[in-house]
Amino acid sequence: PRAAVPVPAPAPAAPAATAAIDKERVTAKFKELVASGLDPNEAATQAIQRVRQEMAEAAAPPTATGALEEKLRELISMGFADEERNRALLAKYAGRMDRVVEALCGS
C-alpha cells in the first residue's frame, strides 16, 4: 500500500495593494477637464492622477496630514510652488522628500 502524499492547501489570496479607482469620479473629472479645454488624452491622464491623489489623501491617517503640510511648505520654500504636483509626488513617493525633490529636479 502506498502512503498518501499530502496536498498543500492553496495560499490565501493576497489583499489588493491599492484600492480600486472610482471610475465614476474619474469620468466626472475627465469631463470637467475636457470642458475646460484640455486635450482629451491629457485630461484622461490628469483625471486618473487627481482621483488617485484624492483617494490617497482621504485614506491618509489624520496625523499624516500635518506632516504632509509641513513637507508642502518645505517644497515651496525650495522654490517648487506647484502644490498640486507636489502633493501628487508626495503621495507617489510615500512622503520621501529625497525622491520628491529628485523627481521635481529631473523634469
DSSP file (Angstrom, degrees, kcal/mol; ACC not computed):
  #  RESIDUE AA STRUCTURE BP1 BP2  ACC     N-H-->O    O-->H-N    N-H-->O    O-->H-N    TCO  KAPPA ALPHA  PHI   PSI    X-CA   Y-CA   Z-CA
    1    1 A P              0   0    0      0, 0.0     2,-0.3     0, 0.0     0, 0.0   0.000 360.0 360.0 360.0 139.1    0.0    0.0    0.0
    2    2 A R        -     0   0    0      1,-0.0     2,-0.3     3,-0.0     3,-0.0  -0.619 360.0-118.7 -89.2 147.1    1.2    3.5   -0.9
    3    3 A A        -     0   0    0     -2,-0.3     2,-0.2     1,-0.1    -1,-0.0  -0.656  34.8-109.2 -82.7 141.1    1.2    6.3    1.6
    4    4 A A        -     0   0    0     -2,-0.3    -1,-0.1     1,-0.1     0, 0.0  -0.500  26.1-132.5 -71.2 134.9   -0.9    9.3    0.7
    5    5 A V        -     0   0    0     -2,-0.2     2,-0.1     1,-0.0    -1,-0.1  -0.792  24.9-121.6 -88.6 122.6    1.0   12.3   -0.3
    6    6 A P        -     0   0    0      0, 0.0    -1,-0.0     0, 0.0     0, 0.0  -0.397  18.8-144.0 -67.1 139.3   -0.3   15.4    1.4
    7    7 A V        -     0   0    0     -2,-0.1     2,-0.0     1,-0.0     0, 0.0  -0.907  20.4-122.8-103.4 121.6   -1.5   18.2   -0.9
    8    8 A P        -     0   0    0      0, 0.0     3,-0.1     0, 0.0    -1,-0.0  -0.328  27.4-111.2 -65.2 144.5   -0.8   21.7    0.4
    9    9 A A        -     0   0    0      1,-0.1     2,-0.0    -2,-0.0     0, 0.0  -0.429  42.6 -93.5 -69.1 148.2   -3.8   23.9    0.8
   10   10 A P        -     0   0    0      0, 0.0    -1,-0.1     0, 0.0     3,-0.1  -0.347  45.8-105.0 -63.0 144.8   -3.9   26.8   -1.6
   11   11 A A        -     0   0    0      1,-0.1     3,-0.1    -3,-0.1     2,-0.0  -0.418  40.8-101.0 -68.1 143.3   -2.4   30.0   -0.3
   12   12 A P        -     0   0    0      0, 0.0    -1,-0.1     0, 0.0     2,-0.1  -0.356  46.0 -95.7 -64.4 147.5   -4.9   32.7    0.8
   13   13 A A        -     0   0    0      1,-0.1     3,-0.1    -3,-0.1     0, 0.0  -0.394  40.0-118.4 -64.9 136.7   -5.3   35.4   -1.8
   14   14 A A        -     0   0    0      1,-0.1     3,-0.1    -2,-0.1    -1,-0.1  -0.503  33.1-104.6 -74.0 143.5   -3.2   38.5   -1.0
   15   15 A P        -     0   0    0      0, 0.0    -1,-0.1     0, 0.0     2,-0.0  -0.339  46.6 -88.8 -65.9 152.2   -5.1   41.7   -0.4
   16   16 A A        -     0   0    0      1,-0.1     3,-0.1    -3,-0.1     4,-0.0  -0.355  29.5-136.5 -61.5 138.5   -5.1   44.2   -3.2
   17   17 A A  S    S+     0   0    0      1,-0.1     2,-0.3    -3,-0.1    -1,-0.1   0.867  87.1  18.3 -66.9 -36.4   -2.1   46.6   -3.0
   18   18 A T  S    S-     0   0    0      3,-0.0    -1,-0.1    -3,-0.0     3,-0.1  -0.961  89.4-101.7-134.6 153.3   -4.3   49.6   -3.8
   19   19 A A        -     0   0    0     -2,-0.3     2,-0.1     1,-0.1     3,-0.1  -0.382  49.4 -93.6 -69.4 150.1   -8.0   50.2   -3.7
   20   20 A A        -     0   0    0      1,-0.1     2,-0.2    -2,-0.1    -1,-0.1  -0.386  45.5-111.2 -63.6 140.8   -9.8   50.1   -7.0
   21   21 A I        -     0   0    0      1,-0.1     2,-1.0    -3,-0.1    -1,-0.1  -0.506  28.1-111.5 -77.0 143.8  -10.1   53.5   -8.5
   22   22 A D     >  -     0   0    0     -2,-0.2     4,-2.0     1,-0.2     3,-0.2  -0.648  28.4-166.3 -78.6 104.0  -13.6   55.1   -8.6
   23   23 A K  H  > S+     0   0    0     -2,-1.0     4,-2.6     1,-0.2    -1,-0.2   0.830  85.1  56.5 -64.5 -33.6  -14.4   55.1  -12.4
   24   24 A E  H  > S+     0   0    0      2,-0.2     4,-2.4     1,-0.2    -1,-0.2   0.914 108.3  47.3 -65.6 -41.0  -17.4   57.4  -11.9
   25   25 A R  H  > S+     0   0    0      2,-0.2     4,-2.5     1,-0.2    -2,-0.2   0.892 112.3  50.1 -65.9 -38.8  -15.2   60.0  -10.2
   26   26 A V  H  X S+     0   0    0     -4,-2.0     4,-2.9     2,-0.2    -2,-0.2   0.926 111.2  49.0 -64.1 -44.2  -12.6   59.7  -13.0
   27   27 A T  H  X S+     0   0    0     -4,-2.6     4,-2.5     2,-0.2    -2,-0.2   0.921 112.4  47.5 -61.9 -44.6  -15.2   60.1  -15.7
   28   28 A A  H  X S+     0   0    0     -4,-2.4     4,-2.1     2,-0.2    -1,-0.2   0.915 114.2  46.6 -63.7 -42.5  -16.6   63.2  -14.0
   29   29 A K  H  X S+     0   0    0     -4,-2.5     4,-2.4     2,-0.2    -2,-0.2   0.898 111.4  52.8 -66.4 -40.1  -13.2   64.7  -13.6
   30   30 A F  H  X S+     0   0    0     -4,-2.9     4,-2.6     2,-0.2     5,-0.2   0.939 109.8  47.4 -59.5 -48.8  -12.3   63.8  -17.2
   31   31 A K  H  X S+     0   0    0     -4,-2.5     4,-2.4     1,-0.2    -1,-0.2   0.892 111.4  51.8 -61.2 -40.0  -15.5   65.6  -18.5
   32   32 A E  H  X S+     0   0    0     -4,-2.1     4,-1.2    -5,-0.2    -1,-0.2   0.916 111.9  45.9 -62.2 -43.7  -14.7   68.6  -16.3
   33   33 A L  H  <>S+     0   0    0     -4,-2.4     5,-2.0     2,-0.2    -2,-0.2   0.892 113.0  48.7 -68.9 -40.3  -11.1   68.8  -17.7
   34   34 A V  H ><5S+     0   0    0     -4,-2.6     3,-1.9     1,-0.2    -1,-0.2   0.909 108.9  54.2 -65.2 -41.2  -12.2   68.4  -21.3
   35   35 A A  H 3<5S+     0   0    0     -4,-2.4    -1,-0.2     1,-0.3    -2,-0.2   0.799 102.2  58.5 -62.7 -27.9  -14.9   71.1  -20.9
   36   36 A S  T 3<5S-     0   0    0     -4,-1.2    -1,-0.3    -5,-0.2    -2,-0.2   0.473 128.4 -98.2 -82.0   0.2  -12.2   73.4  -19.6
   37   37 A G  T < 5S+     0   0    0     -3,-1.9    -3,-0.2     1,-0.3     2,-0.2   0.499  72.9 147.0 102.7   4.2  -10.4   73.0  -23.0
   38   38 A L      < -     0   0    0     -5,-2.0    -1,-0.3     1,-0.1    -2,-0.0  -0.484  59.1 -98.4 -76.1 144.4   -7.8   70.4  -22.1
   39   39 A D     >  -     0   0    0     -2,-0.2     4,-3.0     1,-0.1     5,-0.2  -0.370  34.0-122.2 -56.8 135.5   -6.7   67.8  -24.7
   40   40 A P  H  > S+     0   0    0      0, 0.0     4,-2.3     0, 0.0     5,-0.2   0.847 110.3  50.9 -54.5 -39.0   -8.7   64.6  -24.1
   41   41 A N  H  > S+     0   0    0      2,-0.2     4,-1.9     1,-0.2     5,-0.1   0.938 114.8  42.5 -65.1 -45.0   -5.5   62.5  -23.8
   42   42 A E  H  > S+     0   0    0      1,-0.2     4,-2.8     2,-0.2     5,-0.2   0.882 112.6  54.7 -67.0 -38.2   -4.1   64.8  -21.2
   43   43 A A  H  X S+     0   0    0     -4,-3.0     4,-2.6     2,-0.2    -2,-0.2   0.895 107.1  50.7 -62.3 -40.6   -7.5   65.1  -19.5
   44   44 A A  H  X S+     0   0    0     -4,-2.3     4,-2.0    -5,-0.2    -1,-0.2   0.934 112.4  46.2 -63.0 -46.2   -7.6   61.3  -19.1
   45   45 A T  H  X S+     0   0    0     -4,-1.9     4,-2.3     1,-0.2    -2,-0.2   0.941 115.9  44.8 -61.6 -48.3   -4.2   61.2  -17.6
   46   46 A Q  H  X S+     0   0    0     -4,-2.8     4,-3.0     1,-0.2     5,-0.2   0.874 109.5  56.0 -66.1 -37.4   -4.9   64.1  -15.2
   47   47 A A  H  X S+     0   0    0     -4,-2.6     4,-2.3    -5,-0.2     5,-0.2   0.933 110.3  44.8 -61.0 -45.6   -8.3   62.8  -14.2
   48   48 A I  H  X S+     0   0    0     -4,-2.0     4,-2.4     2,-0.2     5,-0.2   0.934 114.8  48.4 -63.4 -46.4   -6.8   59.4  -13.1
   49   49 A Q  H  X S+     0   0    0     -4,-2.3     4,-2.4     1,-0.2    -2,-0.2   0.915 112.6  47.9 -61.0 -44.1   -3.9   61.1  -11.3
   50   50 A R  H  X S+     0   0    0     -4,-3.0     4,-2.7     2,-0.2    -1,-0.2   0.904 112.3  47.6 -66.5 -41.6   -6.2   63.6   -9.5
   51   51 A V  H  X S+     0   0    0     -4,-2.3     4,-2.5    -5,-0.2    -1,-0.2   0.913 112.6  49.6 -67.1 -40.8   -8.7   60.9   -8.4
   52   52 A R  H  X S+     0   0    0     -4,-2.4     4,-2.6    -5,-0.2    -2,-0.2   0.922 111.9  49.4 -60.6 -42.7   -5.9   58.7   -7.1
   53   53 A Q  H  X S+     0   0    0     -4,-2.4     4,-2.6     2,-0.2    -2,-0.2   0.928 111.3  48.5 -62.4 -45.6   -4.4   61.7   -5.2
   54   54 A E  H  X S+     0   0    0     -4,-2.7     4,-2.2     1,-0.2    -1,-0.2   0.900 112.5  48.9 -61.2 -41.0   -7.8   62.4   -3.7
   55   55 A M  H  X S+     0   0    0     -4,-2.5     4,-1.8     2,-0.2    -1,-0.2   0.901 111.3  49.2 -66.4 -40.2   -8.2   58.8   -2.7
   56   56 A A  H  X S+     0   0    0     -4,-2.6     4,-1.0     1,-0.2    -2,-0.2   0.905 111.9  48.7 -65.1 -41.2   -4.8   58.7   -1.2
   57   57 A E  H  < S+     0   0    0     -4,-2.6     3,-0.3     1,-0.2    -1,-0.2   0.889 111.0  50.2 -65.8 -38.7   -5.4   61.9    0.8
   58   58 A A  H  < S+     0   0    0     -4,-2.2    -1,-0.2     1,-0.2    -2,-0.2   0.834 113.0  46.9 -68.1 -31.5   -8.7   60.5    2.0
   59   59 A A  H  < S+     0   0    0     -4,-1.8    -1,-0.2    -5,-0.1    -2,-0.2   0.618  88.9 106.6 -85.2 -13.7   -7.1   57.3    3.1
   60   60 A A  S  < S-     0   0    0     -4,-1.0     5,-0.1    -3,-0.3    -3,-0.0  -0.401  80.0-108.4 -68.4 139.8   -4.2   59.0    4.9
   61   61 A P    >>  -     0   0    0      0, 0.0     3,-1.3     0, 0.0     4,-0.7  -0.360  29.4-112.7 -65.0 150.5   -4.3   59.0    8.7
   62   62 A P  H >> S+     0   0    0      0, 0.0     3,-0.9     0, 0.0     4,-0.7   0.825 115.3  57.5 -56.2 -35.4   -5.1   62.3   10.3
   63   63 A T  H 3> S+     0   0    0      1,-0.2     4,-1.1     2,-0.2     3,-0.3   0.798  98.8  60.9 -67.7 -25.8   -1.6   62.7   11.8
   64   64 A A  H <> S+     0   0    0     -3,-1.3     4,-2.8     1,-0.2    -1,-0.2   0.764  91.0  69.2 -70.9 -23.5    0.0   62.4    8.4
   65   65 A T  H <X S+     0   0    0     -3,-0.9     4,-2.8    -4,-0.7    -1,-0.2   0.917  98.1  49.1 -62.8 -43.1   -1.9   65.5    7.2
   66   66 A G  H  X S+     0   0    0     -4,-0.7     4,-2.0    -3,-0.3    -1,-0.2   0.913 113.1  47.2 -61.2 -42.6    0.3   67.7    9.5
   67   67 A A  H  X S+     0   0    0     -4,-1.1     4,-2.3     2,-0.2    -2,-0.2   0.890 111.2  52.3 -65.2 -39.1    3.4   66.1    8.2
   68   68 A L  H  X S+     0   0    0     -4,-2.8     4,-2.5     2,-0.2    -2,-0.2   0.935 108.8  49.4 -61.8 -46.9    2.2   66.5    4.6
   69   69 A E  H  X S+     0   0    0     -4,-2.8     4,-2.4     1,-0.2    -1,-0.2   0.892 110.3  51.4 -60.8 -39.3    1.5   70.2    5.1
   70   70 A E  H  X S+     0   0    0     -4,-2.0     4,-2.2     1,-0.2    -1,-0.2   0.913 110.5  48.2 -63.8 -42.4    5.0   70.6    6.6
   71   71 A K  H  X S+     0   0    0     -4,-2.3     4,-2.4     2,-0.2    -2,-0.2   0.877 109.9  52.5 -66.5 -37.2    6.5   68.9    3.6
   72   72 A L  H  X S+     0   0    0     -4,-2.5     4,-2.4     2,-0.2    -2,-0.2   0.924 109.7  48.7 -63.1 -43.9    4.5   71.0    1.2
   73   73 A R  H  X S+     0   0    0     -4,-2.4     4,-2.3     1,-0.2    -2,-0.2   0.903 110.9  51.3 -61.6 -40.0    5.7   74.2    3.0
   74   74 A E  H  X S+     0   0    0     -4,-2.2     4,-1.2     2,-0.2    -2,-0.2   0.914 109.7  48.9 -64.3 -42.7    9.3   72.9    2.7
   75   75 A L  H  <>S+     0   0    0     -4,-2.4     5,-2.5     1,-0.2     4,-0.4   0.904 110.9  50.4 -63.7 -40.7    8.9   72.2   -1.0
   76   76 A I  H ><5S+     0   0    0     -4,-2.4     3,-1.5     1,-0.2    -1,-0.2   0.903 107.2  54.0 -63.4 -40.3    7.5   75.7   -1.6
   77   77 A S  H 3<5S+     0   0    0     -4,-2.3    -1,-0.2     1,-0.3    -2,-0.2   0.764 104.7  55.8 -65.9 -23.2   10.4   77.2    0.4
   78   78 A M  T 3<5S-     0   0    0     -4,-1.2    -1,-0.3    -3,-0.3    -2,-0.2   0.534 128.6 -99.0 -83.2  -7.1   12.8   75.3   -2.0
   79   79 A G  T < 5S+     0   0    0     -3,-1.5     2,-1.1    -4,-0.4    -3,-0.2   0.507  86.2 126.9 103.3   5.2   11.1   77.0   -5.0
   80   80 A F      < +     0   0    0     -5,-2.5    -1,-0.2     1,-0.2    -2,-0.1  -0.767  26.7 166.0 -97.1  90.9    8.7   74.2   -6.0
   81   81 A A        +     0   0    0     -2,-1.1     2,-1.5    -5,-0.1    -1,-0.2   0.538  39.0 104.0 -89.4  -8.8    5.5   76.2   -6.0
   82   82 A D     >  -     0   0    0      1,-0.2     4,-2.7     2,-0.1     5,-0.2  -0.580  47.8-177.4 -78.6  91.4    3.2   73.8   -7.9
   83   83 A E  H  > S+     0   0    0     -2,-1.5     4,-2.8     1,-0.2     5,-0.2   0.870  77.8  53.5 -61.0 -40.1    1.2   72.5   -4.9
   84   84 A E  H  > S+     0   0    0      2,-0.2     4,-2.2     1,-0.2    -1,-0.2   0.929 112.8  43.6 -61.7 -44.9   -0.9   70.0   -6.9
   85   85 A R  H  > S+     0   0    0      2,-0.2     4,-2.6     1,-0.2     5,-0.2   0.909 112.8  52.6 -66.5 -41.5    2.2   68.5   -8.4
   86   86 A N  H  X S+     0   0    0     -4,-2.7     4,-2.7     1,-0.2    -2,-0.2   0.925 109.9  48.5 -59.3 -44.9    4.0   68.4   -5.0
   87   87 A R  H  X S+     0   0    0     -4,-2.8     4,-2.3     1,-0.2    -1,-0.2   0.917 111.3  50.1 -60.9 -44.1    1.0   66.6   -3.4
   88   88 A A  H  X S+     0   0    0     -4,-2.2     4,-2.6    -5,-0.2    -1,-0.2   0.916 113.2  45.6 -62.7 -42.7    0.9   64.1   -6.2
   89   89 A L  H  X S+     0   0    0     -4,-2.6     4,-2.7     2,-0.2     6,-0.2   0.889 110.5  53.0 -70.1 -38.3    4.7   63.4   -5.9
   90   90 A L  H  <>S+     0   0    0     -4,-2.7     5,-2.9    -5,-0.2     6,-0.3   0.897 113.1  45.0 -61.7 -38.8    4.5   63.2   -2.1
   91   91 A A  H ><5S+     0   0    0     -4,-2.3     3,-1.2     3,-0.2    -2,-0.2   0.928 113.4  49.9 -68.3 -44.7    1.7   60.6   -2.5
   92   92 A K  H 3<5S+     0   0    0     -4,-2.6    -2,-0.2     1,-0.3    -1,-0.2   0.892 118.6  37.6 -60.7 -41.5    3.6   58.7   -5.2
   93   93 A Y  T ><5S-     0   0    0     -4,-2.7     3,-2.1    -5,-0.1    -1,-0.3   0.119 111.1-116.1-101.9  20.4    6.8   58.5   -3.2
   94   94 A A  T < 5S-     0   0    0     -3,-1.2    -3,-0.2     1,-0.3    -4,-0.1   0.829  73.6 -54.4  51.3  39.1    5.1   58.0    0.2
   95   95 A G  T 3 <S+     0   0    0     -5,-2.9     2,-1.1    -6,-0.2    -1,-0.3   0.518  90.8 150.9  79.8   4.5    6.4   61.3    1.6
   96   96 A R    <>  -     0   0    0     -3,-2.1     4,-2.2    -6,-0.3     3,-0.5  -0.593  29.6-164.5 -76.1 102.8   10.1   60.6    0.8
   97   97 A M  H  > S+     0   0    0     -2,-1.1     4,-3.0     1,-0.2     5,-0.3   0.845  83.4  59.0 -60.1 -37.6   11.4   64.1    0.3
   98   98 A D  H  > S+     0   0    0      1,-0.2     4,-2.0     2,-0.2    -1,-0.2   0.917 110.3  43.1 -59.2 -42.3   14.6   62.9   -1.4
   99   99 A R  H  > S+     0   0    0     -3,-0.5     4,-2.4     2,-0.2    -1,-0.2   0.893 113.9  51.1 -69.3 -40.0   12.6   61.1   -4.1
  100  100 A V  H  X S+     0   0    0     -4,-2.2     4,-2.5     2,-0.2    -2,-0.2   0.942 112.4  45.2 -63.5 -48.1   10.2   64.0   -4.5
  101  101 A V  H  X S+     0   0    0     -4,-3.0     4,-2.5     1,-0.2     5,-0.2   0.898 112.0  52.9 -63.8 -40.0   12.9   66.6   -4.9
  102  102 A E  H  X S+     0   0    0     -4,-2.0     4,-1.8    -5,-0.3    -1,-0.2   0.919 111.0  46.7 -60.0 -43.8   14.8   64.3   -7.3
  103  103 A A  H  X S+     0   0    0     -4,-2.4     4,-0.6     1,-0.2    -2,-0.2   0.897 112.9  49.5 -65.5 -41.0   11.6   64.0   -9.4
  104  104 A L  H  < S+     0   0    0     -4,-2.5     3,-0.5     1,-0.2    -2,-0.2   0.877 114.5  44.6 -67.4 -36.8   11.0   67.7   -9.4
  105  105 A C  H  < S+     0   0    0     -4,-2.5    -1,-0.2     1,-0.2    -2,-0.2   0.789 108.3  58.7 -76.6 -27.3   14.6   68.5  -10.4
  106  106 A G  H  <        0   0    0     -4,-1.8    -1,-0.2    -5,-0.2    -2,-0.2   0.573 360.0 360.0 -80.6  -9.2   14.6   65.8  -13.1
  107  107 A S     <        0   0    0     -4,-0.6    -1,-0.2    -3,-0.5    -2,-0.2   0.432 360.0 360.0-119.6 360.0   11.7   67.2  -15.1
